[in-house]
Amino acid sequence: MKKYNLILLLFVALVGCTIDDYNQPSDFSKPQVFTTGIYNISASTIANSIPISIDDFSSLTDVSQGVVSRYWTIENGTRFLNSELTRKDSLDLARFIDPELGNTHWKDAVHVLFQEEGETTVTLKNKFTKAVSLYGKDAVQTADGLWELTTVFKYDVHAKLNAEASVKNLEDGKEVILSANQNPSIDNTSGFTTITIEAGSKLTFKDLTTTGRPSDRIWDFKGGQPVTSTEIEQVVTYNRVGEYTAVLTVSRAKKGNNTLRYSEQTKAIPAVIKVIPSTKPFTINGNAFAVADTDNIPGTKNIAFRVNGILESFTGLTNNFSVNVVNGSFNQNFTVTSAKVSSTDETMIELELAQPILNSDTVKLSYNGTAIIAIDDRQLLPFNNATVSPLLINYLANAFNPSFEEASQSSTTGAQSYTHFVVGNNLSQITNADGSLYAARSTEKASDGSASMKYNLVLPLVTTQGYFGLINNTVSNSNIPTGDYKLTFDVFVESGNFMGIFNAMQGASSSPSGVGIPFNTPAIGEWFTLERTFSVNGTLGGNVVFNVRNADNSGVTGRQVFYIDNLKVLKIETR
């Protein structure tokens, strides 16, 4: 039987909605669907849900040719609006609800208001005198001899953002909760709970927001260090005596073809953080660390360290510091030429050395003096052989997707820029019985950001080539100069894994070849870091490849589940 075409024009957008009735031009029928809510409409994309915010609306117009009858159907939680609203009315849509309409509508143009969170549909049924089809959906002949075509538009309705959070004092366990039914303001703190801590103490703030499905956040920690943060959970140090508040702003990025607009909400944490003078000793806080300088000489002459309080400024005192540098047979004490309080961080002391240290050096810092004091008159205690963490330059810091944060829409890639090894483009060779791929981007776990690459496969592999992996060109596109480097990445191994070797980094000319890296798992169920060294003697070509090989794991059987994340290429400075 011959199929005819239907023209169906659908607008799903936040646009002006005064639309004249459409006059059917002819008996000609031609199937076609267009919607600005779906950028490239097809049989697969029309099956996806269109994201939209609660109390927002979507406009749909049927301009089908050859239609005998039509009707639209909506579900509970949605309402039809009349045709008089415009863009400027979008903040007060309830007054445009058409009281004469229930869940059905027969006009060519409809405007649907979404008033409940969750999945819902808008269904269009048209009848024609001829058989038609639309993106794989065929019209069905009914008892009256006409042909009925059903088109379903799915919507994913997002609730309004409603921030929730907590702040906890780990020393005494005291916790203050910002709940969904609260909307406190820092302009009125009379009802806030007071958390009293000593200067130099830490509080843990955690974003607990789920309502509205936020994608981002930013904290504002008045009087704290750091001052701001975008992390879900952040430890904040308070060094200066006083009373402070904290504010959380959650936001949701726009989605779809702008059908879900950007949204944000700001709430104060209902706590007054009262910082009192410290009774603790005034000490170095964590490791010292190398800091980049401005010259082009390998290494750096700058190191710094933090203390657990705010410093009074000082001058001189360079003789109170000593720096020991060891690298193989090299063992020298470097002269400190400058010592001062940082101009950007009053809890940090900056030192300058007479000669540079390298990141392959083992550096120890010692202090033996009495003249460095905190603003509350505490005296910095001497320390001996404090570790100085090296300055590591990550050549993938600006690369595309080294932590798998960007998802891919392609079935043959694990994440954006990471491609599966597939013989003859045969995905069945790398697909588990449940339909999952051997490796795919996952948000279940992450050591950096919110995503990682999840490997989920059974050994021995049954692929034609006897191995499976991912490949990308992140390293060869990062303009890495001649020198010595190490590739590092984080790994999380699920219990029950026995895989022994993970093969990483297979390159072309002027690139390192593949090397098997033993897992040597230090712990099950927590992140650890693997690394391998390599040298670049010319233009770096080829790719980074992560392989699991049968040949490397002889005798290993059963399911292997692990995650990789946070790829880095770090420059090694050698003496």
C-alpha angles and dihedrals in degrees: 000000000000116000121218130203130250124205109216116173115193125185115197104175145106096259139129107292110200100121127171119229112273119241114217106237101200148337091267115120126201123167116229135137127202128177131168086208089070113046098207108019117208140140089280100042095047086057090061122090118255110229117228137159125252112262090025126111141222127210120216127185127191112204095166116157120225095023116161095183140349140189135177123215127199131185130240112287093044131085136195116242126210121251099253100084124105135191092273090058094061094104093060108037101145092077089062095059108127104233093196094062126076120177098321135067132179105193123107093240121050133175117205124201116204113213103165131060120243141045118334138155142223111207127199121196119188129181123212136180089232137052111265137171135200126198094331095321113116124204115246122224112239133205092269091060094250127121118243120203119193121203119184124197115197122210130194106206115205121207120232114273115267114181122220126178147154138218120201135188104216092197097064101011094240111155134186120200128207103206130198093253092056127086104175123178129209087226089074115034097161092110096043123115115242118231111194118202136162121251110274093031125126135229127196118225120193131188107224097175118139104144110100092016099256119207100195143017141189126203125207111203108187109207092005137112114260096035092204136015141178095201123117089229122026132180110215126196121210114202106161123074113245144079121289143176134207132218131201124203116190121192141184122214119229115265139194117016089328090295090125107050128211112275137181140177131196125205133170119234104244094236135100109212106213112195116198130184113288125250091192125102115268105246146154110282112222126319125336113242141205116250127204117256129204104247127092095237114117113261127014137270093207129090131163142184137194130228131205097255144032114285131228109229118258140178133215115002092131090133089062090068131070128186122198119197123194128180115160106301091351110103120161142145111235121214119243108224100179137024126179146140112271115257090220102040121038091197094058132083118205122208130191121204131210091237135021127267120217127223091242090059125099104229127190126188126204133185127195113172146099105215102081110091140169124242088257090058097255114146120232108246118231117255133192132215097352111182116253109211111223125246106250118192110211110208090194093057090105097028122117116268103339089155098042093246093139114075123213128225093204120099091216096058132071093211136338108312094004112107128191122235101246122170109225090349087288105155091181089076092062099036125103123225090260091056096255120131123244088247130016140151112273136187092199092096137006137174091193125027118339105302143054139174112269120207113201114170144129123242132255092046118226096208118129093246095044094238140070133202152135128261134197140159098229094122099043090050094052098079094236110185128219113292147083121303145166127221112216132183135168123244133197116192122199119221115272095041118132101167111140109191133039114189113216136184117013110187142183128231115334087016133102118262125234116290127190111236115201112228091222084180108213091193141359117236100022137081122266133168129247123194143179130190126228140166131230116212099171142349107345111234135164126052146281108257127188109198136182108199130191089214092059094049106045112176094013112128137172138043118329118199120180140138133224126199147155104042114201136176109203126194115235114211111206131196 
